[in-house]
């Protein structure tokens, strides 16, 4: 992929920030378990948040390919911090398309400045992949909605400043047609939150959000009633390609470190990189990540051109986390007994990236999307 001068400049800014500000304290931030808001604000000041959003709202108005370049570079330094700009690209776009102008003009600039984190709330205790089977209820009362229920497995659950939620306003048997989207500030009365003790991505604060008679004005509904599920599905094809590039970024960090170690570490009188048992597995990881990277940018280029890309996005989403995990695992093994230590970052990278083998759509669901693209609804099996 040949980059323009503007893309190269943004890439260099993101690369320098990732390597100088994010990478050195990647493991330290996990131990603290806190989302560093100063880092997020610094990213906003550098113009690394919401780059694909309109300039009038604090973005740079760039395309999806350029957004992917920044996501990959940031993930190289800290996979978990890179979740923030990817979330902004998804959530802010939904607000711009469907929210009232007053809501958009207040919140989107706050997101691009790094002053607000918004969590998207779709998954519920009864299921995540079957996202149209929602139980959270929104009942209309005059010019307000009253919301009751629980969302779970929500990234930034206990640290978000606002929630973009999907609730059932229609009958249960209406499926996706009875789902409506809402925007709810985090300080709204009736909201409570918990945080899970996860294997990885500690600073992301995954957990549950509870809504107990939460009242919001009609102006906080996004789009038409009963159209919410369609709205969010449109955004996921985009974010899945960005997620794939996040996975490429974090895997590349471990690969670079493993190659450097293979040149320095000696065994039997020569660098271990001269042994095929060391260099070939790393070469395989390098090949897989390079191929997935190109697929992700191809998917974003299709999106930028207004062409269908749902199948390609699904490919990015299931292949990215899987092959990134495999590559990082091989890097850990390359370091031998040093790798089997929390002093090195490979174990944390494996744990962090593995969460996206589940979140935002499992591999099984992604493969179903691909199959539907090839043979239609006949691909559905119950």
C-alpha positions as CSV (number, residue, x, y, z in Angstrom):
1,X,0.0,0.0,0.0
2,X,1.4,3.4,-1.1
3,X,0.8,6.1,1.4
4,X,0.2,9.8,0.6
5,X,2.4,12.5,2.2
6,X,-0.5,13.3,4.6
7,X,-0.9,9.7,5.6
8,X,2.8,9.4,6.2
9,X,2.7,12.4,8.5
10,X,-0.2,11.1,10.5
11,X,1.4,7.7,10.7
12,X,4.7,9.2,12.0
13,X,2.8,11.2,14.6
14,X,0.9,8.1,15.8
15,X,4.1,5.9,15.6
16,X,6.1,8.3,17.7
17,X,3.4,8.6,20.3
18,X,2.9,4.9,20.5
19,X,6.6,4.1,20.9
20,X,7.6,7.0,23.2
21,X,4.4,7.4,25.3
22,X,2.5,4.1,25.2
23,X,4.9,1.3,24.9
24,X,7.2,2.0,27.8
25,X,4.4,1.8,30.4
26,X,2.2,-0.8,28.7
27,X,2.6,-3.3,31.5
28,X,2.6,-0.7,34.2
29,X,-0.9,0.5,33.2
30,X,-2.2,-3.1,33.5
31,X,-1.0,-3.3,37.1
32,X,-2.7,0.0,37.9
33,X,-5.9,-1.1,36.1
34,X,-6.8,2.5,35.4
35,X,-7.6,4.2,32.1
36,X,-5.2,7.1,31.9
37,X,-7.3,10.1,30.9
38,X,-4.2,12.3,30.5
39,X,-3.0,10.0,27.8
40,X,-6.4,10.1,26.1
41,X,-6.4,13.9,26.2
42,X,-2.9,14.0,24.8
43,X,-4.0,11.8,21.9
44,X,-6.8,14.3,21.3
45,X,-4.4,17.2,21.3
46,X,-2.3,15.4,18.7
47,X,-5.4,14.9,16.5
48,X,-5.3,11.1,16.8
49,X,-9.0,10.7,18.0
50,X,-11.9,10.7,15.6
51,X,-9.7,11.5,12.6
52,X,-12.4,10.2,10.3
53,X,-15.0,12.6,11.7
54,X,-15.9,16.1,10.2
55,X,-13.5,18.9,11.0
56,X,-16.4,21.0,12.3
57,X,-16.7,18.4,15.1
58,X,-13.0,18.2,15.9
59,X,-12.0,15.5,13.5
60,X,-9.7,15.6,10.4
61,X,-12.2,14.4,7.8
62,X,-9.8,11.6,6.6
63,X,-10.9,8.3,5.1
64,X,-11.1,4.8,6.6
65,X,-7.7,3.7,5.4
66,X,-6.0,6.6,7.2
67,X,-8.0,5.8,10.3
68,X,-6.8,2.2,10.1
69,X,-3.2,3.4,9.9
70,X,-3.5,5.2,13.1
71,X,-5.3,2.4,14.9
72,X,-2.5,-0.1,13.9
73,X,0.3,2.3,15.1
74,X,-1.4,3.0,18.4
75,X,-2.0,-0.7,19.1
76,X,1.7,-1.4,18.6
77,X,2.3,0.7,21.8
78,X,-0.8,-0.3,23.8
79,X,-3.6,-2.4,22.5
80,X,-6.0,-1.3,25.2
81,X,-5.4,2.4,24.7
82,X,-6.1,1.9,21.0
83,X,-9.6,0.7,21.9
84,X,-10.5,4.4,22.6
85,X,-10.1,5.8,19.1
86,X,-11.7,2.7,17.5
87,X,-14.7,3.2,19.8
88,X,-14.9,6.9,18.8
89,X,-14.9,6.0,15.1
90,X,-17.9,3.7,15.8
91,X,-19.9,5.6,18.3
92,X,-19.4,9.2,17.1
93,X,-20.4,8.1,13.6
94,X,-23.7,6.8,15.0
95,X,-24.3,10.0,16.8
96,X,-23.6,12.1,13.7
97,X,-25.9,10.0,11.6
98,X,-28.8,9.7,14.0
99,X,-28.6,12.0,17.0
100,X,-30.2,15.4,17.4
101,X,-27.8,18.2,16.4
102,X,-27.5,19.6,19.9
103,X,-26.4,16.2,21.3
104,X,-23.9,15.7,18.5
105,X,-22.4,19.2,18.8
106,X,-22.0,18.7,22.6
107,X,-20.6,15.2,22.8
108,X,-18.6,14.5,19.6
109,X,-16.1,17.3,20.1
110,X,-15.6,16.1,23.7
111,X,-14.8,12.7,22.3
112,X,-12.3,14.0,19.7
113,X,-10.6,16.1,22.4
114,X,-10.2,13.0,24.6
115,X,-12.5,14.5,27.3
116,X,-15.2,11.8,27.1
117,X,-15.3,8.1,26.7
118,X,-18.5,6.6,25.3
119,X,-19.4,2.9,25.8
120,X,-21.6,1.0,23.3
121,X,-24.0,-1.3,25.1
122,X,-25.4,-4.1,23.1
123,X,-24.7,-7.4,24.8
124,X,-27.0,-8.7,27.5
125,X,-26.8,-11.7,30.0
126,X,-29.0,-13.9,27.7
127,X,-26.6,-13.5,24.8
128,X,-24.2,-11.5,22.8
129,X,-24.0,-13.0,19.3
130,X,-27.8,-13.0,19.0
131,X,-27.9,-9.3,19.4
132,X,-31.5,-8.9,18.2
133,X,-32.7,-10.9,21.2
134,X,-32.6,-8.0,23.6
135,X,-34.5,-7.8,26.9
136,X,-33.6,-4.3,28.1
137,X,-36.8,-2.4,27.9
138,X,-37.5,1.3,27.0
139,X,-41.0,2.4,27.8
140,X,-42.3,5.7,26.4
141,X,-44.0,8.0,28.9
142,X,-44.9,11.3,27.2
143,X,-41.7,13.1,26.1
144,X,-39.5,10.7,28.1
145,X,-38.4,7.0,27.9
146,X,-38.0,4.9,31.0
147,X,-35.3,2.3,30.7
148,X,-34.9,-0.9,32.8
149,X,-32.6,-3.9,32.5
150,X,-29.0,-4.9,32.3
151,X,-26.2,-4.7,29.7
152,X,-23.1,-6.9,30.2
153,X,-19.7,-7.5,28.8
154,X,-19.5,-3.8,28.1
155,X,-16.0,-2.3,27.4
156,X,-15.4,0.8,29.6
157,X,-18.5,-0.1,31.7
158,X,-17.3,1.4,34.9
159,X,-15.4,4.3,33.4
160,X,-17.5,5.7,30.5
161,X,-18.9,9.2,30.6
162,X,-21.9,8.2,28.5
163,X,-23.6,5.1,27.0
164,X,-24.9,4.4,23.6
165,X,-27.5,1.7,24.3
166,X,-29.9,-0.5,22.4
167,X,-33.2,-1.3,24.0
168,X,-36.4,-3.1,23.1
169,X,-39.3,-0.7,22.4
170,X,-41.4,-3.2,20.5
171,X,-42.7,-6.6,21.2
172,X,-40.3,-9.5,21.9
173,X,-41.3,-11.4,18.8
174,X,-40.4,-8.4,16.6
175,X,-36.7,-9.2,16.8
176,X,-34.4,-6.6,15.4
177,X,-37.4,-4.5,14.2
178,X,-38.3,-3.7,17.8
179,X,-34.9,-2.3,18.9
180,X,-34.3,1.4,19.4
181,X,-31.0,3.2,20.1
182,X,-30.5,5.8,22.9
183,X,-27.7,8.0,24.2
184,X,-27.5,8.3,28.0
185,X,-25.0,10.4,30.0
186,X,-23.3,8.4,32.7
187,X,-24.5,10.6,35.5
188,X,-28.1,10.0,34.8
189,X,-30.0,8.8,37.9
190,X,-30.7,5.1,38.1
191,X,-27.4,3.9,36.5
192,X,-25.1,1.5,38.4
193,X,-22.0,-0.3,37.2
194,X,-19.8,-3.3,38.0
195,X,-16.4,-4.3,36.7
196,X,-15.2,-7.9,35.9
197,X,-11.9,-9.4,36.9
198,X,-10.8,-10.3,33.3
199,X,-7.9,-12.3,32.0
200,X,-6.7,-9.3,30.0
201,X,-7.4,-5.7,29.0
202,X,-7.6,-4.6,32.6
203,X,-7.7,-0.9,31.9
204,X,-10.7,-1.3,29.6
205,X,-12.9,-2.0,32.6
206,X,-15.3,-4.6,31.0
207,X,-18.4,-5.1,33.2
208,X,-22.1,-4.7,33.5
209,X,-24.3,-1.6,33.4
210,X,-27.7,-1.6,35.2
211,X,-30.6,0.7,34.4
212,X,-33.2,1.1,37.1
213,X,-36.0,3.3,36.0
214,X,-33.6,5.5,34.1
215,X,-35.5,8.4,32.5
216,X,-34.2,10.2,29.4
217,X,-35.8,12.8,27.2
218,X,-37.1,12.0,23.8
219,X,-34.3,14.0,22.3
220,X,-31.8,11.3,23.4
221,X,-33.3,8.7,21.1
222,X,-31.1,8.0,18.1
223,X,-33.0,7.8,14.9
224,X,-36.5,6.4,14.5
225,X,-38.0,4.0,17.0
226,X,-37.5,0.4,16.1
227,X,-34.5,1.1,13.8
228,X,-31.6,0.9,16.3
229,X,-30.4,-2.6,15.4
230,X,-29.9,-1.6,11.8
231,X,-28.0,1.5,12.8
232,X,-25.4,-0.4,14.8
233,X,-24.9,-3.2,12.3
234,X,-23.9,-0.6,9.7
235,X,-21.0,0.6,11.9
236,X,-19.7,-2.9,12.8
237,X,-18.4,-3.6,9.3
238,X,-16.1,-0.6,9.7
239,X,-14.9,-1.3,13.3
240,X,-14.2,-4.9,12.5
241,X,-11.6,-3.9,9.9
242,X,-10.1,-1.5,12.4
243,X,-10.0,-4.3,15.1
244,X,-8.1,-6.4,12.6
245,X,-5.5,-3.7,12.3
246,X,-5.3,-3.3,16.1
247,X,-4.4,-7.0,16.2
248,X,-1.8,-6.6,13.5
249,X,-0.2,-3.7,15.5
250,X,0.1,-5.6,18.8
251,X,1.4,-8.8,17.0
252,X,4.0,-6.7,15.1
253,X,5.3,-5.3,18.3
254,X,6.1,-8.8,19.6
255,X,7.5,-10.0,16.3
256,X,9.9,-7.0,16.1
257,X,11.1,-7.8,19.6
258,X,11.5,-11.5,18.8
259,X,13.5,-10.9,15.6
260,X,15.8,-8.5,17.5
261,X,16.3,-11.1,20.3
262,X,16.9,-13.9,17.7
263,X,19.9,-11.8,16.4
264,X,21.4,-11.2,19.8
265,X,20.8,-14.4,21.7
266,X,23.4,-17.1,21.1
267,X,23.2,-20.9,21.4
268,X,25.8,-23.4,20.3
269,X,28.1,-20.6,19.3
270,X,25.8,-18.6,17.0
271,X,22.7,-16.4,17.1
272,X,19.5,-18.5,17.5
273,X,18.0,-16.7,14.5
274,X,20.3,-18.9,12.3
275,X,18.3,-22.0,13.4
276,X,15.3,-22.7,11.2
277,X,13.4,-23.9,14.3
278,X,13.5,-20.3,15.5
279,X,13.3,-18.3,12.3
280,X,10.7,-20.3,10.4
281,X,7.9,-20.0,13.0
282,X,8.6,-16.3,13.2
283,X,8.5,-16.1,9.4
284,X,5.1,-17.7,9.5
285,X,3.8,-15.2,12.0
286,X,5.2,-12.4,9.9
287,X,3.5,-13.8,6.8
288,X,0.1,-14.2,8.5
289,X,0.1,-10.7,10.0
290,X,1.2,-9.1,6.7
291,X,-1.6,-10.9,4.8
292,X,-4.2,-9.9,7.4
293,X,-3.0,-6.3,7.3
294,X,-3.5,-6.1,3.5
295,X,-7.0,-7.6,3.9
296,X,-7.9,-5.0,6.5
297,X,-6.7,-2.1,4.3
298,X,-8.5,-3.6,1.3
299,X,-11.7,-3.8,3.3
300,X,-11.3,-0.1,4.4
301,X,-10.7,0.9,0.8
302,X,-13.9,-0.9,-0.3
303,X,-15.7,1.1,2.4
304,X,-14.2,4.3,1.4
305,X,-15.3,3.6,-2.2
306,X,-18.9,2.9,-1.1
307,X,-18.7,-0.7,-2.1
308,X,-20.0,-3.8,-0.1
309,X,-17.5,-5.1,2.4
310,X,-19.4,-7.1,5.1
311,X,-17.7,-10.4,4.2
312,X,-14.3,-8.9,4.1
313,X,-14.8,-7.2,7.4
314,X,-15.9,-10.5,9.0
315,X,-12.7,-12.1,7.7
316,X,-10.6,-9.3,9.3
317,X,-12.4,-9.8,12.6
318,X,-12.0,-13.6,13.0
319,X,-8.5,-13.8,11.5
320,X,-7.0,-10.8,13.2
321,X,-7.3,-12.0,16.9
322,X,-6.6,-15.6,16.1
323,X,-3.4,-15.2,14.1
324,X,-2.2,-12.3,16.3
325,X,-2.5,-14.6,19.3
326,X,-0.6,-17.4,17.5
327,X,2.2,-15.0,16.4
328,X,2.6,-13.5,19.9
329,X,2.6,-17.0,21.4
330,X,5.4,-18.0,19.1
331,X,7.3,-14.9,20.1
332,X,6.9,-15.8,23.8
333,X,8.4,-19.2,23.0
334,X,11.3,-17.6,21.1
335,X,12.4,-15.9,24.3
336,X,12.5,-19.3,26.1
337,X,12.3,-19.1,29.9
338,X,12.6,-15.3,29.7
339,X,9.3,-15.3,27.7
340,X,7.6,-17.2,30.5
341,X,7.8,-14.2,32.7
342,X,5.6,-11.2,33.4
343,X,8.7,-9.1,33.1
344,X,8.2,-9.3,29.3
345,X,5.1,-8.1,27.6
346,X,4.2,-11.1,25.4
347,X,2.0,-12.8,28.0
348,X,0.0,-9.6,28.4
349,X,-0.3,-9.1,24.7
350,X,-1.7,-12.7,24.3
351,X,-4.2,-12.1,27.1
352,X,-5.3,-8.7,25.7
353,X,-5.8,-9.8,22.1
354,X,-7.6,-13.0,23.1
355,X,-10.5,-11.0,24.3
356,X,-11.4,-10.0,20.8
357,X,-11.7,-13.6,19.8
358,X,-15.0,-13.2,21.8
359,X,-15.9,-9.5,21.9
360,X,-17.5,-7.7,18.9
361,X,-18.5,-11.0,17.3
362,X,-17.1,-14.5,17.7
363,X,-15.2,-16.4,14.9
364,X,-18.3,-18.5,14.4
365,X,-20.6,-15.6,13.8
366,X,-18.0,-14.0,11.5
367,X,-17.8,-17.2,9.4
368,X,-21.6,-17.3,9.2
369,X,-21.6,-13.8,7.8
370,X,-19.0,-14.9,5.2
371,X,-21.1,-17.9,4.3
372,X,-24.2,-15.9,3.9
373,X,-22.4,-13.6,1.6
374,X,-21.6,-16.6,-0.6
375,X,-24.8,-18.7,-0.5
376,X,-27.4,-16.5,1.2
377,X,-29.7,-17.4,4.0
378,X,-29.1,-21.1,3.2
379,X,-26.0,-20.8,5.3
380,X,-28.0,-20.5,8.5
381,X,-28.1,-23.7,10.5
382,X,-30.1,-24.3,13.7
